[in-house]
């Protein structure tokens, strides 16, 4: 399957506004938490950023809905589910059990530089088979690498670029 072109076009045409809203919300979150933000784990920061992307998109795109229940998709756009995954790494995302549901995904790579977000954003369609399950008895998350996406599924880069290294493909955040 392929990603939904209507969702892709909506995201592309509103990306500047979404990013502006996202940076405002990120700044407010950091300001509200004071020094506590720096003490959060990278995993928790990525979860918070994912929520900020959901809310910023809902506020920016007319008709977009960000349900607040875990069993529901992160966003609903043009009556279709859209999952958001965020990572601070340069080449992979993790997800829980619901990462296995088929559908459109917005994959966000992020880093903070001098108080501003540098982002990589990719839109794709993923299925359960695209995710790699953990073989560990004490670790449950599924994972997918940028290399796996680039080599195996159709995708659209909304922001940033790719840097192919010897083995892996890394995201370029801008």
N, C-alpha and C positions, 0 to 999 in steps of 0.2 A: 504494500500500500504506500501511498504518498501523503505528505502533509496537505492539509486543507489550504488551498490557494486563497480563499476568502479571508481566513484567519491571518495568513502570511501577509496579505496586502494591508489588512487593518493594522497589524503590528508595524509594518514598514512605514506606513503613512503617518502613524502616531508616535513613532519611536522617540523623536526629539522631545515631545511633550511628556511621554512616559518617563524618560530619563531625567528631565527637569524635576518632575514630581518625585521621582525616586530619590534624587539627591537631596531635595528638601526634607523628605521624610527621614532619610538616613541621618542628616545633620541634626534634626530634632531628636531622634532616638539617642544619638551620641550625647547631645547636650543634656537631655533629661537624665541620662545614666551617669553623667560625670565620668570619673575615673573607673567606674564599675564596668563600662563597656570593654575596656582593654583587658579586663580579667576574664571575660567570657571565652569559652572555647571557640575555636574556629568553626566547629560543627554547629554550635548554637548561633554564631554570627551568620553563617550561611542560611540557617533556617529562618532567622529574622529577616535577612535580605530577601529571601524567597517570598515571605509574607509582604514585605514592602513592595516588591514587584507586582504581586497580586493586587494589592490595594491601589497602587499607582495606576495600573492598567484599568482597573474598574472605574477609577475616578476620571480617567482620560477618554476611554472609548465608550461611547453611548451604547447601552445594552449589554455591556460586559458585566458579569456577576461573579463575585468572589465569595462562594459559600464558605461558611466557617466550620463545617463539620469535616472531620478527618476522612470519613468514608466517601465523601464527595470529591469531585475534581477540584483543583485549585482555582480554576476559572471556568466559566462557561461563556463562550463567544459564538455568535451566530448559531445558537442552540447546540453547540458541540463542546465536549469537554476539552480542557487544555490544562496540562500539568506543567508546573514550574519546578525546575531543579536548579539549585545554585551551589557553586563550589568555589573555594579559594585556591584550589590546585590549578595546575596549568593543563591537565590532560584527562581528568576523569570526574564522574559524578557518582554519588551513592544514593540509594533510595530504599525505602522500606517495602513492605509487602504490596502496597498499592502502586509501586513503580512498575509492577508487572501488568497493569491494565493497558490494553492497546489504545493508542490515541496520539493526538498531537502533543508535543512537548516543546517547551521553551527551555533551552539549556543555557544557564547564565554562569559565566566565569567572572569573578570579581576580585579586585584588590583595592585597598584604600591607599591613595598617594596624596599626601599633604591635605588630608581632610576631604578629598573628592574621590568619587568612585571611578575606577577605570574598569571598563566592561568588555566582555565578549558575549555576544548573544547569538544563539543558533536556534532555528526552528526545524523540527523534524517530526516524523511519525515513527513511534516505536511500539513493538509488541513484547510480550513476555519473553519470547525467544531471543530478543536483542540484549536483554539484561543477563549478566552472569551472576548466578547465585553463589553465595559464600559456601565453601566446603568446611568451614570451621564449626565446631560444636558450640562455641560461645560467641559467635558473631553472625548476625542474621542478615545484614544489609546486602542488597544486590548492587552491582556496579556496572557501569558502562564507560568505556574510554572514548575520548574524542577520535582516536584512531579507528576504533570499531565503527563509529558513526560515519566517518569520512569514507571508509572503505566498503561499507555494507548497506547503507540506506541513503535515500534521497534527503537532502537537507538544504537549508537556505541560511546563509550567514546574514544576520540583521545588523550586527555591529562587530567590528574587530576584524581579525584575519587569522590565517593559519601559518604556522611555521613548521615545516616538515624537517624533523631531525632524522638521524640514522634509523631509529626504530619506531619512535612515536611521533605523532603529530601534536603540537602544542598550540594553545590558543594565544593570540596576540590581543591584549586588552588595550582599548583606547578610551 
